[in-house]
């Protein structure tokens, strides 16, 4: 009949097993791992796995578009339609980059509507 409780004689194999488990837990907590020699470990598979390419998210594009629209509307509200149109026309007569800027900054219906909401706040 096996003895149980504190008075039981400890199995030396169990004590050795508990020590090995404690050592493994300590190594794992420190960030280490065991790999048998001659096997392909996790480092091999992580290095050969193709990296997932992240494209530009739609949220980032929408945020950029909204920021550009708000920027255009704020300038339009500050300068007024005539002053804004003069500056865009001056850009349209410049270099290729300035012409591209004039195309982007031209007043569209959304910009005009947003500038109508912003103008009372700025003045």
C-alpha positions in Angstrom: 0.0 0.0 0.0 1.6 3.3 -1.1 1.9 6.0 1.5 0.4 9.4 0.8 0.8 12.8 2.4 3.9 14.5 3.9 5.2 11.3 5.4 5.5 9.6 2.1 8.9 8.7 0.7 9.5 10.8 -2.4 10.2 9.0 -5.6 13.6 10.1 -6.8 12.5 9.9 -10.4 9.6 12.3 -9.6 12.0 14.7 -7.9 14.3 14.6 -11.0 11.3 15.2 -13.2 10.2 18.2 -11.2 13.7 19.7 -11.3 13.8 19.3 -15.1 10.4 21.0 -15.5 11.5 23.9 -13.3 14.6 24.3 -15.4 12.6 24.2 -18.6 10.1 26.8 -17.3 13.0 29.1 -16.3 14.5 28.9 -19.7 11.2 29.4 -21.5 10.5 32.5 -19.3 13.9 33.9 -20.3 12.9 33.4 -24.0 14.8 30.2 -24.7 13.6 27.0 -26.3 14.8 23.5 -26.9 15.5 22.1 -30.3 17.0 18.7 -30.9 20.2 18.6 -32.9 19.5 17.6 -36.5 15.9 18.9 -36.6 14.5 21.9 -38.3 13.5 24.2 -35.5 11.2 27.2 -35.4 14.0 29.6 -36.5 14.2 27.7 -39.8 10.5 27.9 -40.5 10.3 31.6 -39.5 13.2 32.5 -41.8 11.7 30.6 -44.8 8.1 31.8 -44.3 7.3 34.5 -46.8 6.7 37.9 -45.2 3.2 39.2 -45.3 3.2 42.4 -47.4 1.0 45.2 -46.0 -0.5 47.5 -48.6 -1.8 50.9 -48.0 -5.0 50.6 -46.0 -8.2 52.2 -47.1 -8.5 53.9 -43.8 -5.2 55.7 -44.4 -6.3 56.8 -47.9 -9.6 58.0 -46.6 -7.9 60.0 -43.8 -5.5 61.5 -46.3 -8.4 62.5 -48.6 -10.4 64.0 -45.7 -7.4 66.0 -44.5 -6.7 67.4 -48.0 -10.3 68.3 -48.4 -10.4 70.1 -45.0 -7.1 71.9 -45.9 -8.5 73.1 -49.2 -11.8 74.2 -47.5 -9.9 76.1 -44.8 -7.8 78.0 -47.3 -10.9 78.7 -49.4 -12.8 80.0 -46.4 -9.9 82.2 -45.4 -9.1 83.7 -48.8 -12.5 83.8 -50.3 -13.5 82.4 -53.7 -11.8 85.1 -55.8 -8.5 85.1 -53.9 -8.4 81.3 -53.9 -9.2 81.2 -57.7 -6.3 83.7 -58.4 -3.8 81.6 -56.5 -4.9 78.4 -58.2 -4.6 80.1 -61.5 -1.1 81.3 -60.7 -0.2 77.7 -59.8 -1.7 76.5 -63.1 0.8 78.7 -65.0 3.8 77.3 -63.2 5.9 74.2 -63.6 4.6 70.7 -63.9 4.5 70.2 -60.2 2.7 73.5 -59.7 0.2 72.5 -62.4 -0.4 69.2 -60.6 -0.9 71.2 -57.3 -3.4 73.5 -59.1 -5.3 70.4 -60.3 -5.5 69.0 -56.8 -6.4 72.3 -55.2 -9.1 73.3 -57.6 -12.4 74.1 -55.8 -14.8 71.2 -56.2 -18.4 71.1 -54.8 -17.4 69.3 -51.6 -14.7 71.9 -50.9 -17.1 74.8 -51.5 -19.7 73.2 -49.2 -17.2 72.5 -46.5 -15.8 76.0 -46.8 -19.3 77.4 -46.3 -19.4 75.7 -42.9 -15.9 76.7 -41.9 -16.1 80.4 -43.0 -18.3 81.6 -40.1 -15.9 79.9 -37.6 -12.8 81.6 -39.1 -14.3 85.1 -39.3 
